Amino acid sequence: MKVEFSVPRRREKLHRMGEFMRERILYYSTNCYLDNVEGMEPFKDRVSFREALLLGQAPDEGLFMPESIPQLSLDEILNLKGRPYTAAALLVAEAYLGADLPLETLKAVIESSYNYEVPLERVVDRRYVLRLDRGPTASFKDFAARMMARLMSHFRDPGKRLNVLVATSGDTGSAVGEAFKGVAGIDVYILYPREEVSGRQKKQLDTIGGNVRTLSVEGKFDDCQDLVKQAFADPALAGLNLTSANSINFGRILPQMIYYVYAYAQLAERGEEIVFSVPSGNFGDALGCEYARRMGLPVAQLVMPTNENDEFPRFLKTGRYEKISPSLACLSNAMNVGHPSNLARFFDLYGGTVDRTGRVHKMPDLEEMRNNIFSVSVSDEETRRTIRRAYDSYGLILEPHGAVGWRGLELYLEQTGRKVLCVSLETAHPAKFPEEIVSLLGISPELPASMRDIDSRTGEPLPMTGDYNVFRKFLEKTLKAMD
């Protein structure tokens, strides 16, 4: 499919001169300020986007952050109205990568990443649902994974195999696996909690095949995430060319800024403010909105509802951060996270520091955080009631994660009384949770085209314990054998 692009003349001229005159953005670690912390050697260097992308995580277990946030003018944003999603993608991506990639390469990355619909569905009044469930795996994770896979393919060292490790609580793994499937020179290893993915999610994960292997881990998502993070920080594995496709990698965050800009441009009047409600687990999706706001998008409030893993809403309320370990198994399983990785980035943006273990070294500006972010916990029972009510009232079919987002928005509007343009994110297709939808609504959601062959696919995962030494031995044996 051929996509038409239009680039602001100022940027187009800089590229036509044959030189990258846009200043290159460098990236630093969220742990770079942690001097005199026992067991911590802060990473003080600044790295390029390529290095941040291929490293995934900083050597000190911090997360990479851009030193500066590029700005978009309101005119640039509103000029996207009525234009394809790829136009918004190019505007945002070029703001970050204009000094790192030729414009034609960036266009090609975007054109091949986003060849599906991104519907905005009006529900009632000025309330909309942004449907991010039309990609190859019917999940919002497709938006980040596809662009990231293409960027990694471009930036990787052609003389070395790149080994991608990814922990998933549901949708990330299948989106990443499908995005990287068949990409030359890259192998993917997906870790998921054995008992906490739906039947359809497990089927998607186990049957990707090719250069993608799945590991069924005895434990929680947090255990999977810890295994991946420990592997990146392990000097014994330094020669195995490891990187991450989780949202600890900034390459996953950048694409997730785009759909906020796109949605605003399609719906808003000039200068009008907007509220986004983002069902939140590991916080990468919501972080995309936070960055979009800081780039100039008129976001009145970022609503971040969680499921019963309520460590963040409690933190905003009490000012004390206490992670949940082990995380609670909830209906919205992709959000079963007791200590969100991207909380480190939120803390950093608001002047604080929290490390991988959940230890707070410096408090963020809590007052400013509360001004910009509203967060509430939505129970499983509330989630079920929301699914029923949305269908009965509006004919809107939500799956559990989208229902958490919609209920969070309802609670925000009830508590504030605001009448404002609102968009709630639907992050997965209801057909991924057929048992729950049939039980609650008495209907079976039609499978999207991308999932119609799912039940006939075959494949088995490799069983794995939560013991890091076992995982390390697996990596050493498997990856060295493939060199």
Sequence and secondary structure as in RCSB ss.txt:
>XXXX:A:sequence
MKVEFSVPRRREKLHRMGEFMRERILYYSTNCYLDNVEGMEPFKDRVSFREALLLGQAPDEGLFMPESIPQLSLD
EILNLKGRPYTAAALLVAEAYLGADLPLETLKAVIESSYNYEVPLERVVDRRYVLRLDRGPTASFKDFAARMMAR
LMSHFRDPGKRLNVLVATSGDTGSAVGEAFKGVAGIDVYILYPREEVSGRQKKQLDTIGGNVRTLSVEGKFDDCQ
DLVKQAFADPALAGLNLTSANSINFGRILPQMIYYVYAYAQLAERGEEIVFSVPSGNFGDALGCEYARRMGLPVA
QLVMPTNENDEFPRFLKTGRYEKISPSLACLSNAMNVGHPSNLARFFDLYGGTVDRTGRVHKMPDLEEMRNNIFS
VSVSDEETRRTIRRAYDSYGLILEPHGAVGWRGLELYLEQTGRKVLCVSLETAHPAKFPEEIVSLLGISPELPAS
MRDIDSRTGEPLPMTGDYNVFRKFLEKTLKAMD
>XXXX:A:secstr
        HHHHHHHHTTS  S    EEETTTT TT TT       B HHHHHHH S TTS  EEESS     HH
HHHTTTTS HHHHHHHHHHHHHTTTS HHHHHHHHHHH  S   EEEEETTEEEEE   STTSBTHHHHHHHHHH
HHHHHS TTS EEEEEE SSHHHHHHHHHHTT TTEEEEEEEETTSS HHHHHHHHT  TTEEEEEESS HHHHH
HHHHHHHH GGGGGG EEE STTSHHHHGGGGHHHHHHHHHH  TT  EEEE   SSSHHHHHHHHHHHHT  EE
EEE  B S  HHHHHHHHS     SS    SSGGG  SS TTHHHHHHHTT EE TTS EEE   HHHHHHHEE 
 B  HHHHHHHHHHHHHHH     HHHHHHHHHHHHHHHHH    EEEEEE B GGGSHHHHHHHHS      GG
GTTGGG     EEE S HHHHHHHHHHHHHHH 
